């Protein structure tokens, strides 16, 4: 590839995206070769203390700075909207390079699990026929998403050599499809105030409020709000989410104390003690038992909802999609042949359309995960799960999706709060050769690269027209919309 700007000799040309592909106002360039691995990089400069800002500077020195974005300055949905609309325009003008860039493009996101989930949601909202696969840089505290796909869980080096080594891994990484999960939450609308947000409820970025759902939805009741969103790694409820909420609240109040991954993890462990996670039976009443809080149903087979009994000792429930939770632990483990036969349990696969539902009594119970064959209480594998909260046991509980916790009010009168999780589709990730996640494709001889000819996002067959816009709002950004002169079907 030819030099394209002063100082370009310092740039890694294999990953180059010409500025005119990203910005329609930039001058069109001619390239002698096609970059084998063009990338767009999204970095949360606030993650990892000072590391996010340092990483931003290093990437901008190694590749075209126009390819590197600080998500705090420019949201991923706006960037990808601009890039893909511009690519579509260039393709229709006969630009062959734009076509190749689109086919080969890979995304890198550096931040915590919340930042990574944000970008995954935006890509799902795009509904592209050829969605770009995503590599994740572990820049948070838990880093469950990066760890699941072989990118590690320790905060990375930010020097030139470390970043170059990571980019080389991205170039040879394989695509792996993972399930995406839709979360629907219903509660009575407030008598005063706006739909989103509802004070004092502070929801994760990936949940959005709607005043209603479609007429075909059995939960469509006048006077209720619907919250829709999604996750890729886990939904959890109970004591573990309470500790996470305390951690995030403390970090929000004193951000200067949370600039080191080791210190963050130590603070997290300390909060686990003060919140009673290590001695829940002594510090908390039986109202913290999941069995007292909610009635749980699972979708064992399509159309077959059955009650899921919860042992009275369980104080935390995790609905898990990936084999990494709480910084790399695997709560489900690998069931032995007898358990597989007697209880119809399987090993966890990231693309099998099943959630692994695991329970924990307390943090001491969680310590069994440190052993090679340790696991939580395996409750079920299901295609969907539904929690119904009625008046009685407690005023609130704590919930968490992909690292983002919130304090959830529970009914105070003859009312019901419903949380329902269902399978939606799949999204493309990039995985290293020693990735710990397992796929259905690992057990069969693939005839084609997963994801080459498939779209991601919601299953449109299950939605009517009036509800499709709501279900598309999966990521943290506003629902993706193209300009009036370009239709989504042209983004191919």
N, C-alpha and C positions, 0 to 999 in steps of 0.2 A: 504494500500500500504506500502511496506517495505521502510525503509530508504535507500537512494541511494548514499548518500555522507555525509561527515562530516558536521554537522550542519543542516542536512536535517529535523530535528525535528522542525525547525523554518519555514519550507516551507509549503505552502498550497497544500496538495497532491491531492485535487479534481481537480486542474488545471494543474497538472504535465504532462510534456512531457519529456520522457527519452532523454538524450543527443544523443543517437545513432540514434534516429528517425530524428534528425535535422542534425547531422554530421555523414557521413558514416565512418569516421575514429574513432569514439568513440566506446568504448567497449560495446558489447550487454549486456543488463540487463534482468533479469527475474523479473516480477512484479506479486505479489499475487492477486492484484485487478486491475481492469481497471478504470482509472480516468473518472468520469462522465462528466467532462467539460474541456478537454485539451484546452489550449489557446496558441496563439502566439501573442505577444504584440509589436506593432510598435509605437515608440514615436519620435516626432520631438522635440529634446532637445532645439531647438531655439525658440519654440513657448511659449507664456505665460511668457516671460522674463525668470526668474530663475526657474519657475515652471516646465518646461520641463525636465531640468536636475535633479531636485529634485525627480520628478515622476519616472524617469529612475532608480535612485538609490533605491527607495522604492520597485518598482516592482522586481528588481533583488535580493532584500532581502527576498521577500515573495514567489517567485516561482523560478524555475530553471533559473539562469541567462542566460543560452543558449537560453531561450524562449523569451528574451526581446531584442529588436533591436532599435538602434538609426538610424533613416532613413537618417540622415546626414552622418553616417559612412558606412552604408550598405543599399543599395536600396531594397525596398520590392520585386521587380521583381526577383532579384538575390537570395534573401532568399527563396521565395516561389518556385522558380525553383529548388533549391537545395533540399528543403524539399520534394516536391512531386515526384521528380525523385527518391530520396532515399526511400520514402514510397513504390513506385511502385516496386523497386528492392527487398525490404524486403518482400512484399506480395508474389512475385513470388518465394521467398525462403521459403515460408510457415510461415511467422511471423504473427500470429493472432493479436498481439497487434497493429502492424502497421495498419492493416485493421480497427480495432476499433478506433484508433486515427484519421484516415482519416474521418470516418463517424461522429465522435463527435466533430471534431475540430471547434473552434470558434476563430475569429480574433478580436483584440482590436486595435484601432488606436487612438492615442492621439496627437492632433494638431489642427490647424485651418481647415476651410472647404476645403482649397486647399490640405492639407495633406490627409484628409479623402478621397477626390475625387481621389487623386493619387492612394491610395490603392484600391479603388473601381475599378479604371481603370485597374490596374494590374490583379485583380481577373477576370475581364471580359476578358482580354487578354488570361488568362489561359484556358478558355472554358472547365472547369471541369464538368463532369456529376453531381458531388455532391459538388458544390462550397461552401466554408465555409461562414456562415453568419458573419456580421461585426457589432461590437458595437463601438460607437464613444465617445471619452472623450473630452468635450468642453475645448479646450486649446487655442482658438483663440480670435478674437475680436467679430465677429458676432455670430459664433457657430450655424448657421442655421440647419446644418445636425443633430447634437446631440439634439437640441431642438425639432426638428420634430419628433424624436422617443423616447422622454421621458427621455433623459440623461441630461437635463438641459442646461442652456446657460451661467452660471457663471463658471469661472475657478474653478476647483475642489481643494479639500484639497490634500496634497501630503504625509500626514502622514500614518502610517501603518493602522490605523483604517479606514480612508477614502478609501484607496485602497482596503482593505478587503471588505468593504461594497459594493464597486462598483463591485468587482469580484462576490460577491454573487448575485447581480442583473443580471450580465451576465449569470450566471448559470440558472436562472429561466426565462430569457427573451424569448419572442416568436419570431419566424421568421416572417418577413413581406417582401413580394416582392415589389419592386418599379421599375417604368419604367426607362429605360436609353434612352438617346436621343443623336443622332448623329448630329454633326454640320459639314457642309461642307462650306468652304469659297474659292472663286475663285477670283484671281486678276492677273493682268499682271506681268509676271516675270521681275525681274530687268535685265538691260542690262549687269551689272557686278555683281560679287559676287556669293556666294554659294546659294543653295536652302534653307537651314535652318541653322541659322536664317537669315532673311533679314533685315539688318540694315537700319534704326534705329528701325524697328519693333521688339518689344520684346513680343512674344506671351506667353500665359499661358503654363504651363507644359503639359496640356492635348491636345494641338494642335500640329500637326506635318505637315511638308511640304512635298509635293510630286510634282514631275515635271509634272505629268500627271495623268489622271484618265482613267477608262476603255473605250474602243471604243464604248460601248453601252451608255455612259453617254452623254447627250445632251450638257453638259457644257465643253466637252473635246475639247479645242481649242488650236492650236499650239501657243506657246509663253506665256502660262498662267501657274501659279502655283496653285496647289490645297492644301488646308489645311484641314485636317480631325481631328476630336477629338470628345469629348462628355462631357455630364454633366448629373447630377442627380437632382440638385435643381433648378437652374435658368440660363437663359441667359438674360442679360439686356443691354440696349443701351441708351445713352443720358446723361443727367445731373447727374443722380445717379452714373453712371460708371465714369464720369469725376471726381467727388468728391473722389471716391474710388481710382482712378489713382493718384490723388494728395496725398492721404494718403499713398499709397504704395511707391510713389516716395520719400516722406519725410522720411518714415521709413527706406528706403534703404540708404538714405544719413546720417541719424542720428539714428541708431539702439538703442543707449544708452537711448534715450528719450522714448522708447516704450516698457517698461518692466512691465507695470501695465495695467490691462484690463480697469479700470475706466479712467485712463489717456488717453489710446488709444481711448476710446469712446468719451471723451471730445474733443480730438484733431480732431476726425472725424467730430463732430458737428461744430467745429470752421471752418474747411475747407469747410463745406457745406455753411457757410456764405460767406467766402472769394471767393468761386468759383461761387457765384451767385445763388445757389440752392434755397435760400429763397426769392430772389428778381430777378428771372430770367427775368421777363418782362422788368425790368429796366436796368439790366446789360448786357443782351444779346439780339442780334437782332433776327428777325424771322427766321434766318437761323438755329437756334437751335431747331426749331420745327421739330418733326419727319416727319410730312407730307411733309415738304420741302426737307428733306434729302433722303427719300427712298420711293419707291413704294412697297407696302406690299401685298402679297397674302397669303391666308391660305388654307390648305387642309381640307376642311370641311368633305368630305367623300372620301373614296379611289378613286383616279383618278379624283376628282373634285376640281380643284383649282379655287378660286374666289378672287376678289379684296377685300381688307379690308380697308375701309375708315378710316383715322386717323384724329380726330378733330385737327384743327390748333393750339389749345392751348397746346397740348401734347408735353412735352419735354423729356419724358423718357418712354420707353416701356420695360416691364418685361414679359418674357415668363417663367411661373412658373410651376414647377412640384410638389413641396412640399409646405405645408402651413406655411412656415417660410421664411421671407426675412428681411434683415436689422436688424438682432438681435432678431427675434422672431415675427415680425409683419406678418399679413396675408392679403396681398393686395386684394385677391379675395373675402374673406369672405364667407358667405353662402347665395346664392340668395333666396329670398322669393318665395313662390309658384307662385305668379303672374309673376315674372321675369323668373322663370323656364318654365312657360307655354308660355308666349309671345315671349321670346327670345331664347327658347330652351337651357337654361343654367342649369347646374347641380352643386351640391356641388363638391368640389375638392377631387378626390381620387388619391392615389399615384400609382395605378396600372391599371388605366382605359384606358391608351394609349392616353390621351388627355393632351395638354398643356393649362393652363389658361393664356390668353394674357391680360395684364392690363396696363393702361396708367396713367401717373401722370403729372400734370401741373408744380408743384414745390414742395418744401419741406413742405410748408404750407398745400398743398393738402394732402401730406403724413401724416400730423398730425391727419387726420380723422381716421387713423388706430388705434389710441390710444383709441377710443371709442369702445364699445362692438360690435356695428354693423357697424363700419366704414369699408370702402373699397375704392380702387381706381376706375378709370373708366374702367368698364369691357368692353373690346373690342371684345373678342371672346373666344371660346374654339375650339381647332383644333388638328388634327392628325399630322399637320406639318405646318411650316411657312417659307416664303421666302421673303428676303429683297433684293431689287435691287437698288444700288446706282449709279447714273449717274452724269456726270459733271454738276456743277452749284452751288449748295447751299453752300457748305463749302469744305475746304481742307481736313478736317478730322472729325471724330467723336470718341466717346469713347465707348468701349464695355467691357463686363464683364461676365465671366462664373464661377459660384460657388466660388465667392469671389476673382477671379483673373482678374484684369483689364488690358486693353491695349489701346493704342492710334492707331486707325485704319485710315491710309491714304485713302482718297477718290479720285475718278478719276479727273485728271487734263485735260484730252482730251476726245475725243469721245470714251469712254471706259465704262465698267461696272464692279463694284464690287458686287459679289453675296454672300449672306449668306443664307444657307438653312438648316433648322432643321427638322429632321424626327425621327420617333420612331424606336428603334432598338431591344429592348429586355428588360429583367429584371434582377435585381441583388438582392441578399438576404441581408436584414438588420436585426439587432436585435432590438426589441422594448420592452419597459417596459409596465407594465399593464395599466398605465395612459398616454400612447402615444397619442399625439394630431393628428397624421396622421390617415386618414381613408382609408380603403381598400375595394375593391369589396367583399372580404371575410367577411367583417363585416356585409354585408347585406344578405348573404346566409349562409346556414349551410354547412361548409366545410366537405368534405368527407375524406380529407387527409391534412396533413400539407403542406402549400404552399412551393414549392421549393424542396420537398423531392426527386422528380423524374424528375426535369427539369433542363436544362442547361441554363446558362446565356450567354450574348454576342450578337453578331450580327446575323441577320437573313441571313443565308448563301444562302437561295433560291434566294435572289435578286442579288447575285453577280456572276460574271463570274470568272474563275480561275485567270485571270491576275490581277483582282482587289481585290481578297480576302485578300491578305497580307496587302494591304493598309487599308482596312476597319477593320481589326483586330487590328490595331494599335490604340487602344482606350485610353489606360492609358498613364501615363507619361514615362513609361519605353519603351525601344525598344521592337518591336514585340516579343512576347514570342516564343521561339524556344527550342525544346527538342534536346538532343543529337541524333545523327544519329541512335544509336542502340535502342532507345526507341521511339515508335510512340505515338502520342497524344491519339489515340483510346485505348491505354492500361492503361491510367490514369482513372480508374473507381473505 
